Amino acid sequence: MKVIFLFLSFILSTLSQNLTCMYGYDLVMNKCLRYYGSDNQIHSEIYECRLFGGTLVTINNAIENRAVVQYASDQGQDRIWLGSYCFGNTSSSCYNDDYSDSSYSNFAPGNPLVNGSEGSCVSMITKGSHVGRWFSSNCNHNFYSFICQLPTTVDGSKYKSDGKWFENFNNSAYYVVEGSIDEAEIECQKNNGHVVSIHSKQENDFILNRMALVPENVRLGAKRVFNNSYAWADGTLWDFDFRDQLDDMPESLDCLEIFTVHQLWSRTDCDTTASNICKIPLPPIEDNSHCNTTLLMSPSTFTSYGYGMQGLQSPCTWKIVAPGPYQVNLQFLEMRNSSVTVLDASGKLIASVNSTVKVLAESNIVTVVHNGQGTFKASALAF
C-alpha cells in the first residue's frame, strides 16, 4: 500500500499542470475530440464513444463553435452530427447529450424544425456560406460523420504501480482496492481520495467499461443513511442516480455495486471482501491566456492557450484595444517555435512575428492571431 501512496503523491505533486487527452483524442480548447472518418447514422457506432464515457460533441458558446468547425473542416468534412436533440421547434427545447448547459445555439433561420421533414437530431455545417450553422436533421441519415467528445484530464490516461492500474477521467484518478468498504475507504483516504462517487452518465459509463471489466462488479462509495436514501463517502451531492428500481437483492444490504451485465446499481453487503474503486480528485488547471477575447483592454498580458502547461494547445484570436487617443504597443516577451500575425482594425497585416520583438500599431485597435503551434507570451500597452 505504501507504494501506491508514494506513487500517487508523485503524480499529484509533479504532474498536476499537464492537461491532456486519452490516446487517440485531440485536445481542442477544453475538450478531447476524436473524429470518426466514415459516415454513420447517429445511432450507430456511438457505442465505442460511450465506452470511454464520451458523447457526441456538444457546443456551449461561440468560441467552442468556431473551434469545432475548424477541427471538423481540417478533417475534410463539410457536415457533422452534434450531441444535441430537440423535442420542439425552439432552441429551448433542445438538450445536450452530456447534460451540459444548452442555452447557446447557432441554428440557421427556420431551425430547429422538428415537425418538418428533418427530425430531432442536430447537424452542423463546417464549410461554405452556412459555416458554423446548425440544422435539424433526420436521425436516420447516414450522410454525416461525427466527433466523439471526452472531458480533458490531467497528465495522461493510465498509470501502473505495484501491479495496479490507475485510470484518469475528467480530472480524477481511479484505481481498484480489495476489502470491505470501510477498509477501502481508509486506503483511499491515504491518497486524498474516497471510495468512488458517480455524478453523470458519462462517469458511470467510464466506471462500467474501464474499471469494472475484471471483476464484473465493483462496489461504489455509497451507504444507506435512511430508508431508500444514500450518501456518498466523499460528501458530494447525490445528483445522479442509476439504481435498479427492480433490484431483487435483500433490502437489508446497505451498500451499492455496479454490474457490467445490466449496467445498473444494485444493493450489496458493505462488509464482505470485494473490489472497490478509489477516486482521487486531481488539482484543476487554470488557463490565463485570454484566448479568443473579443475586447482585451491595454495594459494587459496575454499568452498562447495553455502557456506553461504541457500538451495544451489551441488556435486563438485576441482583439486588443487601448483608450481612444492611444496606440496599441505590443511586446512579445517569449516566442518558442511559434508565430503570430498582427492585423489592424480593417484586417490589414501589420506584422508577422516569430521572435521577441515590439510592434507599435498606428491605431488603438489590433487583432492578434495564433495558429496554436508553439507557445508565446506578450504584453499590450497603451502608448
C-alpha positions in Angstrom: 0.0 0.0 0.0 2.9 2.3 0.7 4.0 2.0 -2.9 0.5 3.2 -4.1 0.6 6.2 -1.7 4.0 7.3 -2.8 3.2 6.8 -6.5 0.0 8.9 -6.4 1.7 11.5 -4.3 4.3 11.9 -7.0 1.5 12.2 -9.6 -0.3 14.9 -7.7 2.8 16.9 -6.8 4.7 16.9 -10.0 2.3 16.3 -12.9 -0.7 18.4 -11.9 -0.1 21.1 -14.5 -0.3 18.8 -17.6 -3.6 18.7 -19.3 -4.1 16.0 -21.9 -6.5 13.5 -23.5 -6.9 9.8 -23.8 -4.8 8.2 -26.6 -6.4 8.8 -30.0 -8.1 12.0 -28.9 -7.1 15.6 -29.8 -7.1 18.5 -27.3 -9.3 21.3 -28.7 -9.8 24.1 -26.3 -11.1 22.4 -23.2 -12.4 19.3 -24.9 -10.9 16.0 -26.0 -12.2 15.2 -29.5 -11.9 12.3 -31.9 -13.1 12.4 -35.5 -14.8 9.3 -36.9 -14.0 9.3 -40.5 -16.7 7.1 -42.0 -20.2 8.5 -42.4 -22.6 7.0 -39.9 -26.2 7.1 -38.8 -26.3 9.0 -35.5 -27.4 5.9 -33.5 -24.7 3.6 -35.0 -21.1 3.2 -33.8 -21.7 5.7 -31.0 -21.2 2.7 -28.7 -17.4 2.9 -28.9 -17.6 6.6 -27.9 -19.7 5.8 -24.9 -17.3 3.0 -23.8 -14.9 5.7 -22.6 -17.5 8.0 -21.0 -18.0 10.1 -24.2 -20.8 11.7 -26.1 -21.2 13.3 -29.5 -19.5 16.7 -29.4 -21.5 19.4 -27.6 -21.0 23.2 -28.1 -21.7 25.7 -25.2 -20.5 29.0 -26.7 -19.4 30.8 -29.9 -15.7 30.2 -29.2 -16.3 26.4 -29.0 -18.5 26.5 -32.1 -15.6 28.1 -34.1 -13.1 25.6 -32.7 -15.2 22.6 -33.6 -15.9 24.0 -37.1 -12.2 24.3 -37.6 -11.5 20.8 -36.3 -14.1 19.2 -38.5 -13.1 21.2 -41.5 -9.5 20.1 -41.0 -10.7 16.5 -41.4 -12.2 17.3 -44.8 -15.8 17.2 -43.6 -18.5 19.7 -44.5 -21.2 18.5 -42.1 -21.1 16.6 -38.8 -23.6 15.4 -36.1 -23.8 17.4 -32.9 -24.6 16.0 -29.4 -27.9 17.8 -29.2 -31.6 16.6 -29.5 -34.6 18.8 -30.0 -38.1 18.0 -28.8 -39.7 21.1 -30.4 -39.3 24.0 -32.7 -37.5 26.3 -30.3 -33.9 26.2 -29.2 -35.0 26.0 -25.6 -36.5 22.6 -26.4 -33.0 21.2 -27.3 -30.8 19.3 -24.8 -27.2 18.3 -24.9 -26.2 14.7 -24.7 -23.9 15.3 -21.8 -26.5 17.4 -19.9 -24.3 20.5 -20.2 -25.7 24.0 -20.5 -27.7 24.2 -23.7 -28.6 27.9 -23.6 -26.2 28.6 -26.5 -27.3 27.7 -30.0 -26.4 28.7 -33.6 -29.3 27.4 -35.5 -29.9 28.7 -39.1 -33.1 30.6 -39.6 -36.1 28.4 -39.6 -34.4 25.8 -37.3 -34.9 23.7 -35.3 -37.7 22.2 -37.4 -38.8 19.1 -35.6 -42.2 18.9 -37.1 -40.9 19.3 -40.6 -39.1 16.7 -42.7 -35.8 16.8 -40.9 -36.4 15.3 -37.4 -35.0 16.0 -34.0 -31.2 15.4 -34.3 -28.9 18.3 -35.0 -26.1 18.7 -37.5 -23.6 21.5 -38.2 -22.2 22.8 -41.5 -18.4 23.3 -41.4 -17.8 24.8 -44.9 -19.4 27.2 -47.3 -21.8 30.1 -46.8 -23.6 28.4 -43.8 -20.4 27.6 -42.0 -21.0 27.1 -38.2 -24.8 27.0 -38.6 -26.9 24.2 -37.0 -29.7 22.4 -38.8 -32.4 20.0 -37.8 -31.6 16.6 -39.4 -33.3 13.2 -39.6 -31.5 10.9 -37.1 -31.5 8.1 -39.7 -29.5 9.9 -42.2 -26.2 8.2 -42.9 -24.5 11.1 -44.7 -22.7 12.8 -41.8 -19.6 12.0 -39.8 -19.4 12.6 -36.1 -16.9 13.7 -33.4 -16.7 12.0 -30.1 -16.1 14.2 -27.1 -14.4 13.3 -23.8 -13.6 15.6 -20.9 -10.0 16.6 -20.5 -7.9 15.1 -17.7 -4.6 15.7 -16.0 -1.4 14.1 -17.3 -2.4 11.1 -19.3 -5.0 8.4 -19.0 -3.3 5.5 -17.3 -0.6 4.7 -14.8 0.7 1.5 -13.3 2.3 0.8 -9.9 2.7 -2.3 -7.8 0.7 -4.2 -10.4 -2.3 -1.9 -10.2 -3.8 0.3 -12.9 -4.7 3.9 -12.3 -7.0 5.5 -14.9 -7.9 9.1 -15.3 -11.2 10.7 -16.3 -12.3 14.3 -16.0 -9.6 15.3 -13.6 -9.9 12.4 -11.2 -7.7 9.3 -10.8 -9.3 5.9 -10.2 -8.0 2.5 -9.1 -9.3 -0.7 -7.6 -8.8 -1.7 -3.9 -9.9 -5.1 -2.4 -11.5 -5.3 1.0 -14.7 -4.2 2.9 -15.9 -0.7 2.1 -14.5 0.7 5.3 -11.1 -0.9 4.6 -11.2 0.6 1.1 -12.2 4.0 2.4 -9.2 4.0 4.7 -6.9 3.1 1.8 -8.5 5.8 -0.4 -8.1 8.5 2.2 -4.3 7.8 2.4 -4.2 9.1 -1.2 -6.5 12.1 -0.5 -9.5 10.2 -2.1 -12.6 8.3 -1.2 -14.5 5.2 -2.5 -16.0 6.4 -5.8 -18.9 8.7 -6.2 -20.6 9.0 -9.6 -22.1 12.2 -10.9 -23.0 11.7 -14.5 -24.0 9.1 -17.1 -20.6 9.7 -18.7 -18.7 8.9 -15.5 -21.0 5.8 -15.0 -20.1 4.6 -18.5 -16.4 5.1 -17.8 -16.6 3.2 -14.5 -18.6 0.4 -16.2 -16.4 0.0 -19.2 -12.9 0.9 -17.9 -12.9 -0.1 -14.3 -15.5 -2.9 -13.9 -14.3 -5.3 -16.7 -12.5 -7.6 -14.3 -14.2 -8.3 -12.0 -17.7 -8.0 -13.4 -18.9 -5.9 -10.5 -17.4 -3.2 -8.2 -18.6 -1.6 -5.1 -19.4 2.1 -5.0 -18.8 4.6 -2.2 -22.5 4.9 -1.3 -24.1 3.8 2.0 -27.7 3.9 3.0 -28.4 6.6 5.6 -32.2 6.4 5.8 -34.8 4.0 4.2 -34.2 4.5 0.5 -31.7 7.4 0.8 -27.9 7.0 0.2 -24.9 9.3 0.7 -21.5 9.3 -0.9 -18.4 8.7 1.1 -16.8 11.9 -0.2 -19.7 14.1 0.9 -20.6 15.2 -2.6 -24.2 15.7 -3.6 -26.4 12.8 -4.7 -27.1 14.4 -8.1 -27.0 11.3 -10.2 -28.9 8.0 -9.6 -28.6 4.8 -11.6 -30.1 2.3 -9.1 -32.0 -0.6 -10.4 -35.6 0.1 -9.5 -36.4 -3.7 -9.8 -33.4 -4.7 -7.6 -34.1 -8.1 -6.1 -31.2 -8.1 -3.6 -32.2 -8.0 0.1 -33.3 -4.6 1.4 -31.1 -5.2 4.5 -27.9 -4.6 2.4 -26.7 -1.0 2.8 -24.1 -0.5 0.0 -24.3 -0.4 -3.8 -22.3 -2.0 -6.6 -22.3 -1.7 -10.3 -22.7 -4.7 -12.6 -21.4 -5.0 -16.1 -24.3 -7.3 -17.0 -27.2 -4.9 -16.6 -25.2 -1.7 -16.1 -27.3 -0.5 -13.1 -26.5 -0.2 -9.4 -27.7 -2.9 -7.1 -27.7 -3.4 -3.3 -24.8 -5.3 -1.8 -23.1 -6.1 1.5 -20.7 -3.4 2.9 -18.6 -5.8 5.0 -17.7 -8.6 2.5 -14.3 -8.5 0.8 -14.9 -7.2 -2.7 -13.5 -4.8 -5.4 -13.9 -1.2 -4.5 -12.9 1.9 -6.7 -10.9 4.7 -5.2 -11.5 8.1 -6.7 -8.9 10.8 -6.2 -9.6 14.4 -7.3 -6.7 16.0 -9.2 -5.9 19.7 -9.0 -7.7 21.8 -11.6 -5.8 23.6 -14.3 -6.4 27.3 -14.9 -5.7 29.0 -18.2 -4.9 32.7 -18.2 -4.2 33.2 -21.9 -7.3 35.3 -22.6 -7.7 33.1 -25.7 -10.4 34.4 -28.1 -11.1 37.5 -26.1 -13.2 39.9 -28.1 -12.1 43.0 -26.2 -8.9 42.9 -24.2 -8.1 46.4 -22.8 -4.5 47.6 -22.5 -2.4 47.3 -20.4 -2.7 43.5 -20.2 -0.7 40.3 -20.6 -1.8 37.5 -22.9 -0.3 34.2 -23.9 -0.8 31.2 -26.2 -3.5 28.9 -24.9 -2.2 26.6 -22.2 1.0 28.6 -21.8 3.2 26.8 -19.3 1.2 23.6 -19.4 2.4 20.6 -21.4 0.2 19.3 -24.2 -2.4 22.2 -24.1 -2.7 24.0 -27.4 -5.4 25.6 -29.5 -5.7 28.3 -32.1 -6.6 31.7 -30.6 -7.5 35.3 -31.6 -7.4 38.4 -29.5 -8.9 41.8 -30.2 -6.7 44.2 -28.2 -7.7 47.8 -27.6 -6.4 51.0 -26.0 -8.3 54.1 -25.0 -9.2 56.4 -27.9 -6.1 58.8 -28.1 -3.5 56.0 -27.7 -1.9 53.4 -29.9 -1.5 49.7 -29.0 2.0 48.8 -28.3 2.7 45.0 -28.3 5.8 43.5 -26.8 6.4 39.8 -27.5 8.4 38.7 -24.5 8.7 35.0 -25.3 8.4 33.1 -28.6 9.1 29.4 -28.7 8.6 27.5 -32.0 5.7 29.8 -32.6 4.4 32.6 -34.8 1.6 35.1 -34.7 0.1 37.7 -37.1 -0.9 41.2 -36.1 -3.7 42.9 -38.0 -5.1 46.4 -37.8 -8.8 47.3 -37.4 -9.5 46.8 -41.1 -7.8 43.4 -41.2 -4.6 44.7 -42.9 -1.4 42.9 -41.9 0.8 44.9 -39.5 3.4 42.3 -38.7 4.2 38.6 -38.7 6.1 37.8 -35.5 8.2 34.7 -34.8 10.7 36.2 -32.3 10.8 38.6 -29.3 10.0 42.0 -30.8 8.0 45.2 -30.3 5.1 46.0 -32.6 3.5 49.5 -32.5 0.2 49.8 -34.2 -1.0 53.1 -35.8 -4.4 52.9 -34.1 -6.0 51.9 -30.8 -7.3 48.5 -32.1 -5.4 45.4 -33.2 -6.1 41.8 -33.8 -3.6 39.1 -32.9 -3.9 35.6 -34.4 -2.1 32.5 -33.3 -2.4 29.1 -35.1 -2.0 27.1 -31.9 1.6 25.9 -32.7 4.3 26.5 -30.1 4.0 29.0 -27.2 4.4 32.7 -26.7 3.9 35.4 -24.1 3.2 39.1 -24.8 2.1 42.3 -23.2 -0.1 45.1 -24.5 0.4 48.7 -23.5 -1.4 52.0 -24.3 1.3 54.0 -26.0 
